[in-house]
Each structure stands twice: as structure tokens, then as C-alpha cells.
Amino acid sequence: MSAMPLYFVMLGELLMAIENSILVVRSITYAMKGQKLLESNGISAYVERNPFPNSREGCGYGLRVQGDVSRAVSILEAAGVKISEIKRGKPQ
């Protein structure tokens, strides 16, 4: 039986570690500002409409973030982008 090459094992671990979450913000303006901030810091982010908004979440827009969510939150908060909720999900 042959072992799987190390780079495949490491890639699999890396893919499992990548989070795919939605950071819900209060407005489309915050979502667009946040996307630019995150992408300028090397974090992939996409503006997305929340399909199930509630009054606590404002207008129901969010940023789908792929990568280090805690780092993304820190960057956004430092720039004054308020996050209403973090919806964590599985990698796509």
C-alpha cells in the first residue's frame, strides 16, 4: 500500500480549515466598503443579499468571506464597519 503524497494531505487539511461565512452588515454601503477593505487585505469577499433577514440585521446584506473570518472581522471593525451577525457555513 502506498502512502498519499504529503502535499495532498496538507492541501486537504488546508481546505478543511478554510471557513466560508457570511458577515451580516446593516447596509449595502457597509457591505461594499467591507468588500473593498477585505480584498485589499487579501481576503476574498462577495456582497450577498441575506435571504432571511430579520429586523436585528438591518437591510439584510452581508459579505460572504472565504478564509480567516476572525481576521476579516478585526479588519472590518477597525474600519468602523459594524457586523450584526456571523453566519458560519461549510466551504463551498
Secondary structure as UniProt FT lines:
FT   HELIX           6..17
FT   STRAND          19..25
FT   HELIX           28..40
FT   TURN            41..42
FT   STRAND          44..49
FT   HELIX           55..57
FT   TURN            58..59
FT   STRAND          61..67
FT   HELIX           69..78
FT   TURN            79..80
FT   STRAND          83..89
//
